[in-house]
């Protein structure tokens, strides 16, 4: 009997290494690349996260516009590489006002929610670092 606890009390014991590792494997940092240029930024992001010894998985969603050569590099840098369709806002008028027509495909990052093998995902833009 533990002093100070009532007989019907429970005590949370520390997790084992295996339990902790299992939880970390169910969490991921996710980014998105819609072309080779963004994919290069994603490679830098992946290396930055590896340099700080992240315990989470690294995942990237990419579109068919990413070249095969770059896909090979991404497969070496990320734990999960998923090819997805482009999601385009089709809002040319407002994008023209912003003078950023390339932002129309930023909805593609919503495919992050399709990574259901993870319990938690943190989305990071490829140009964050």
N, C-alpha and C positions, 0 to 999 in steps of 0.2 A: 504494500500500500504506500502511495506517495503522500507524504505529509502535506496537509493543506488542501487536499482534494477530497471532495465528497465521493462516496462509494460509486455513484452513478456517473461520475465525470469521465470524460475522455481526454486523452492527451494526443496531440498531433505529433507523431514522430518525424524526424528529419527524413526527407526523401533519399532514396538510394541514388547512386550515380546513374544506374540504368533507368530509373524513373525520370530523373532530370533530363537525361539525354533523349528519352522518348518524347518528352514535352517539347524540347527544343527542335526536334525533327518535325514537329507539327506546326512550326511557326516559320515564316519566311519574310525576307525583304524582297519586294517585287519591283521591277522596273519595266519599261516599255520602250521598244525601238521600232520605229516605222520605216527606217531607211538606214543605210550604212553609216551616215553621219551620226545619227543618234546612237547607233550600236557602238560606235567607238567611245562615246561618252559613257555608255553602259559598261563597257569593259573597264574603264577607269574607275567607275563606281564600284564594280565588283572587286577590283584589286584593292581599293581603299578599305572596303569592308573586310576583306581577307587580312589586310595588314593590321587591323585592330582586333584580329582573332574573333570575329563574330561567331556566336554559337548557333545562329539561325541559318536555315537554308537560304540560298540565293536563287531566285527565279526571275525569268524574263519572258515577257510576251512579245513576240515579233510578228511583223506582217510579211507577206510574200515578197515585198520590195527589198528585203534584206538579202544581200547576195550570198551565194553558197560559201564563198571564202570566209565571209564574216560569220556566217552561221557556225562554221567549224570552230572559230575562235570563241564564240559565245558558248558552245557546248563544252569547251574546256574550262571556261570561267564560271559558269553557272551550274547549279545542281539540277535545275529544271529549265528547259527551253520549250516554250509552247508557241506554235504558229497559229495566229488568229486572223480573222478577216478584219479589214479596216472598217471602223465605225466613223462615218463622216456626218458632220452636223448639217451639211448642205445649206449653210447660212451665208451664202456668198456676199450678200449686201452688207451685213454687219462686219464680216471679216475684211471686206474691202475698206470699210471705215477705219479699221484698225491697221490697215496695210499689212496684214499678216494672214494671207490665204492659207498658209500651211497649218494654222491652228484649227482648221476644220476637222482634222482627223484626230484631235486630242481626245475625243470620246473613245478612241480605241483602248485607252487605258482602263476603261470600265470592264474589260475582259479579265481584269485582276480578280473579279468576283467569281470567275469560272474555275479558279484554282482551288477546288473544293477538297483537295487532298490535305490542305492546311487548315488548322483551326483558327489561326490568326495570320493576317498579312499586313505588313506595313508597306505602303506604296511610296517609292522614292523616284522622283523624276530623274532621268538619266543625266541631266545637266546640273544636278544639285551640288556636286562637289567639283 
